[in-house]
């Protein structure tokens, strides 16, 4: 059986469908790289301590994900990243953001983390 290989185009790694190993992204001081959705502040990607209780938490090295193209849901974004990074509107990284009313936390794969980090900073 021939092994499926990933390819890199414009610094974005593409993996044939079904061959993803869904390896978790590298952690920072015990915090996982996650996508965190809140009730009213939006969606962030960064390092988050998933062991905290309640609806509040801090995301380190946080990036607000305002608009994405090429992922049909946050679940797909957390597993694969985006397919059309040039159309995405991701803000610059801030050292940390304290969030209230967290309603969803999705750990990212290493593929998704690399993909999210590769999206250019959106500036108007």
VENCOR-V474582 format. One record per residue. N is the residue number from 1. RES is the residue in three letters. PHI is phi in whole degrees, -180 to 180 (* if undefined). Layout:
n->N res->RES phi->PHI
n->N res->RES phi->PHI
This chain:
n->1 res->UNK phi->*
n->2 res->UNK phi->-79
n->3 res->UNK phi->-76
n->4 res->UNK phi->-77
n->5 res->UNK phi->-116
n->6 res->UNK phi->-89
n->7 res->UNK phi->-125
n->8 res->UNK phi->-118
n->9 res->UNK phi->-130
n->10 res->UNK phi->51
n->11 res->UNK phi->65
n->12 res->UNK phi->-113
n->13 res->UNK phi->-89
n->14 res->UNK phi->-113
n->15 res->UNK phi->-122
n->16 res->UNK phi->-56
n->17 res->UNK phi->-56
n->18 res->UNK phi->92
n->19 res->UNK phi->-101
n->20 res->UNK phi->-63
n->21 res->UNK phi->-97
n->22 res->UNK phi->50
n->23 res->UNK phi->-78
n->24 res->UNK phi->-64
n->25 res->UNK phi->-70
n->26 res->UNK phi->-62
n->27 res->UNK phi->-97
n->28 res->UNK phi->-124
n->29 res->UNK phi->52
n->30 res->UNK phi->83
n->31 res->UNK phi->-98
n->32 res->UNK phi->-83
n->33 res->UNK phi->-79
n->34 res->UNK phi->-136
n->35 res->UNK phi->-103
n->36 res->UNK phi->-120
n->37 res->UNK phi->-107
n->38 res->UNK phi->-113
n->39 res->UNK phi->-68
n->40 res->UNK phi->-133
n->41 res->UNK phi->-91
n->42 res->UNK phi->105
n->43 res->UNK phi->-120
n->44 res->UNK phi->-130
n->45 res->UNK phi->-120
n->46 res->UNK phi->168
n->47 res->UNK phi->-90
n->48 res->UNK phi->-136
n->49 res->UNK phi->-87
n->50 res->UNK phi->-74
n->51 res->UNK phi->-85
n->52 res->UNK phi->-71
n->53 res->UNK phi->-94
n->54 res->UNK phi->85
n->55 res->UNK phi->-104
n->56 res->UNK phi->-118
n->57 res->UNK phi->-175
n->58 res->UNK phi->-117
n->59 res->UNK phi->-106
n->60 res->UNK phi->-98
n->61 res->UNK phi->52
n->62 res->UNK phi->-86
n->63 res->UNK phi->-130
n->64 res->UNK phi->-77
n->65 res->UNK phi->-104
n->66 res->UNK phi->-85
n->67 res->UNK phi->-149
n->68 res->UNK phi->-132
n->69 res->UNK phi->-131
n->70 res->UNK phi->103
n->71 res->UNK phi->-144
n->72 res->UNK phi->-83
n->73 res->UNK phi->-160
n->74 res->UNK phi->-66
n->75 res->UNK phi->-63
n->76 res->UNK phi->-66
n->77 res->UNK phi->-60
n->78 res->UNK phi->-70
n->79 res->UNK phi->-90
n->80 res->UNK phi->-120
n->81 res->UNK phi->86
n->82 res->UNK phi->-108
n->83 res->UNK phi->-93
n->84 res->UNK phi->-124
n->85 res->UNK phi->-62
n->86 res->UNK phi->-69
n->87 res->UNK phi->-93
n->88 res->UNK phi->-81
n->89 res->UNK phi->-122
n->90 res->UNK phi->-112
n->91 res->UNK phi->-76
n->92 res->UNK phi->-69
n->93 res->UNK phi->-78
n->94 res->UNK phi->-112
n->95 res->UNK phi->-58
n->96 res->UNK phi->-162
n->97 res->UNK phi->-140
n->98 res->UNK phi->-89
n->99 res->UNK phi->-116
n->100 res->UNK phi->-115
n->101 res->UNK phi->57
n->102 res->UNK phi->-72
n->103 res->UNK phi->-117
n->104 res->UNK phi->-158
n->105 res->UNK phi->-132
n->106 res->UNK phi->-123
n->107 res->UNK phi->-66
n->108 res->UNK phi->-97
n->109 res->UNK phi->-80
n->110 res->UNK phi->-64
n->111 res->UNK phi->-64
n->112 res->UNK phi->-65
n->113 res->UNK phi->-59
n->114 res->UNK phi->-61
n->115 res->UNK phi->-64
n->116 res->UNK phi->-62
n->117 res->UNK phi->-66
n->118 res->UNK phi->-82
n->119 res->UNK phi->-70
n->120 res->UNK phi->-62
n->121 res->UNK phi->-67
n->122 res->UNK phi->-82
n->123 res->UNK phi->-132
n->124 res->UNK phi->-92
